Amino acid sequence: MAPKVLLFDIGGVCVVSPFQAILDYEIANGIPPGYINATIQARSPHGAWQQLERGELILDDAFFNTFGAELNDMTHWRNYCRKAAAVPKSQTTMQGLLVEYGADSQGVLRKPIIDSKTMFWNMMRMSRQPDPWMFPALVKLKNSGRFVIAALSNTIAFPKGVMDETGAVFESGLKNAAGEAVGQIRDSFDTFVSSAHVGLRKPQREIYDLAIEESNKIAAQKGLGKVEAKDVLFLDDIGTNLKAAKAMGMGTIKVTLGKSKDAVRELEKAVGMSLIDESSRL
């Protein structure tokens, strides 16, 4: 049976993944790939990033100071590098970084200073770009009128007039590959649950319950009947978020970095619609 609700994450699903900006930053600065994400996750649920996504911190210099201190913690860096050097799949990478960047006094890869502000704004700029496969599919699904099209995203509240690391005012609207504005991501959805605006974040069960509650309101308007977890198909790029949704009874599709076309193919099967069209690719 086709789902009543299609519930989308935003970053890494509907728009280009900010994780790509993190990876680019790591490669450019001699940081083991995966270190920054691992460091952010190690602080969960009380780290600066998680607090920002729940709306408990404001996006200001105080946030960047705290976030930067977490990313530049030397004890965590040395522990991470030692573990990575002992894992076969990352040994070659670590050895190559040691040759290129050298070791510190303890024989661990020399640590560069991570500029939290520059990296953050690189992430935000990258995630303004619609995903070339998923976003056109999203538009087709919305235009079909067959489903509740909902978003459930761990997001950030941007203060009015907030400036990036260059001093330019940041604009959060979508831009295509040519740099042209193509609207706001929220306009693509019937309902949008934003972590920073509700004080909850995935994978907390309460935020999934809220997404179902909000979807029910739209389903009633569309004559789709009551929505339960089993009526929802959830797309996300993070395993822990998908695991929480699946435990509630939702269907799930994982969107792997760089492989969104594969996820759209899986979505086609679930909804019984053709969604991949080379001519509509962004």
Secondary structure as UniProt FT lines:
FT   STRAND          5..8
FT   TURN            12..14
FT   HELIX           18..28
FT   TURN            29..30
FT   TURN            33..34
FT   HELIX           35..42
FT   TURN            43..46
FT   HELIX           48..53
FT   TURN            54..55
FT   HELIX           61..71
FT   HELIX           74..86
FT   HELIX           88..101
FT   TURN            105..106
FT   HELIX           116..126
FT   TURN            127..128
FT   TURN            132..133
FT   HELIX           134..144
FT   STRAND          148..153
FT   TURN            160..161
FT   TURN            165..166
FT   TURN            177..178
FT   HELIX           185..188
FT   STRAND          191..194
FT   HELIX           195..198
FT   TURN            202..203
FT   HELIX           205..222
FT   HELIX           229..231
FT   STRAND          232..236
FT   HELIX           239..247
FT   TURN            248..249
FT   STRAND          251..254
FT   TURN            257..258
FT   HELIX           260..271
FT   HELIX           278..280
//
